Amino acid sequence: MSNIIPLLNTLPTSLVPADVEFFDPPMCCPTGLCGPTLDQTLLDMNEMILDLQREDLRVERYQMSSQPNAFLGNAEVMKLVREKQMAALPIIVVRGMVIKVGAYPTRDEIRVALNRVAE
């Protein structure tokens, strides 16, 4: 019987909410790192995401055109998109709480939010 408990406490990663979620504006590819010129902000975001993942944090990025259900499944995100339309994007959510709207966060903003939500 004791062997069953660890299995019941383990959820598939698709059911476990991400620690950090990026609801991105429309881009030409999932990372925005394509085309003839690279956006330094997107390069910095990609580097930060890789750093967070190396720390075993689950990070997800969503684009409305390819993952509409991620947007539709988050009432706060949809409220912001309805109110501000595309100007609301990107929207950053840390452990279920919107921390930034209309711009990408700094590493410090992500750290502060992760610590605040953990308390």
Stockholm file with secondary structure:
# STOCKHOLM 1.0

chainA/1-119         MSNIIPLLNTLPTSLVPADVEFFDPPMCCPTGLCGPTLDQTLLDMNEMILDLQREDLRVERYQMSSQPNAFLGNAEVMKLVREKQMAALPIIVVRGMVIKVGAYPTRDEIRVALNRVAE
#=GR chainA/1-119 SS CTTHHHHHTCCCTTTSCCSEEEEECCCSSSSSCCSSSCCHHHHHHHHHHHHHHHTTCCEEEEETTTCHHHHHTCHHHHHHHHHHGGGGCSEEEETTEEEEESSCCCHHHHHHHHHHHHC
#=GC SS_cons         CTTHHHHHTCCCTTTSCCSEEEEECCCSSSSSCCSSSCCHHHHHHHHHHHHHHHTTCCEEEEETTTCHHHHHTCHHHHHHHHHHGGGGCSEEEETTEEEEESSCCCHHHHHHHHHHHHC
//
